[in-house]
Amino acid sequence: MTEIAAAPARAVTGPAPSPETIRQALADSTQRPRDLAESLGVGEASLLAAQVDGETVTRIEADPDQLLAAIPELGEVMGLTRNESVVSEINGIYGGYRRSEHAGLVLNGRIDMRFFPSRWIHAFAVIAQTKAGPRHSFQVFDAAGDAVHKVYLAKGADPAPWAALRDRLRLADQGQVLELAPREAVEPAREAPEQAEALRAAWAELGDTHKFGAMCKTFGVNRLGAYRTAGAPMARKLEPASVGRLLHRLADTGTPSMIFVGNAGFIQIVSGPIGPIKEMGPWLNVLDDDFNLHLRGDHIAEVWVAEKPTRRGPAVSVDFFDARGGLIAQIFGHRTAEIDHNAAWIALVEEEVARLAETRTEEPA
């Protein structure tokens, strides 16, 4: 998962609002923090910075080796990862922390995450007052002030380990102003139609899904560009409504899947069956006991079924993109250490492909 959806560029027409202005806006607004930040022309991290007091909001080190590796000390937590179009929330105990120079992972049962340390720029320990009582969290942001990953203490859990970790990571600088970088623009599809035949030949010889990114670089394309360039049978186009139908079918049949949600600094993977899909306005929601997914169906502009050959069988995913070409999320069939294919998942995908083909055949000329 290399091209990740980013929030649209902020329109800043004047100097950044002062911490006092931000605090007043927070007091007056009923908007969600992300939406309020957009209206103010700042990153979400600036809202927290304006509230820094060293107690309810504390600036801490944005270092995964210090923060992410220590989260198991808190017991069961909720991890939240999002981009502009989808939010993934998973409950569990972090563990299996590993780190390389450019990336790392956290892997412990249902907790399956990938992180990219270069994107970890700002971090805060937060105690938010809610109707259910204080909610303790650690929140990490990128250079533009957009959320990378958030970890929430379980309701009713002892806050002492959380406070101890906060105090270990507390920065000397508890200033209320952040210097934010401009957001990186989402890269639109890069296609190479003149290389379609060569791309399809290289794709057929992949052998490992992790080689897909390198293959794209070789041909000067990105993920969406590769799908458009190669076309069927490697990549077959669906329609935006296909994602909702497939989610409903996953829930109805109990077919286990792997749902990848991420941004430029973090990828959260949730595996297993999902419960019923609840639709609320444009949102498609999974509201299971240990997993919540909130997807803006109206943000989906382009959907592809991608089949990548591996030594353990074909890996079939449904990838969906926003109108700018940013990857919103991916759904795979549940994979194991032995196989990359899932017959039940592939059957659901082929069912949707056939349904669309039949619909198109029935359309009047």
HUJO-V287292 format. One line per field, one symbol per residue. ss: DSSP state (H for helix, E for strand, L for the rest). Layout:
BEGIN
ss = ???
END
This chain:
BEGIN
ss = LLLLLLLLLLLLLLLLLLHHHHHHHHHHLLLLHHHHHHHHLLLHHHHHHLLLLLLLEEEELLLLLLLHHHHHHHLLEEEEEELLLEEEEEEELLLLLEELLLLEEEEELLEEEEELHHHLLEEEEEEEEELLEEEEEEEEELLLLLEEEEEEELLLLLLHHHHHHHHHHELLLLLLLLLLLLLLLLLLLLLLHHHHHHHHHHHHLLELHHHHHHHHHHHLLLHHHHHHHHLLLLEEELLLHHHHHHHHHHHHHLLLEEEEEEELLEEEEEEELLLLEEEELLEEEEELLLEEEEEEHHHLLEEEEEEELELLLLEEEEEEELLLLLEEEEEEELLLLLLLLLHHHHHHHHHHHHHHHHHHHHLLL
END
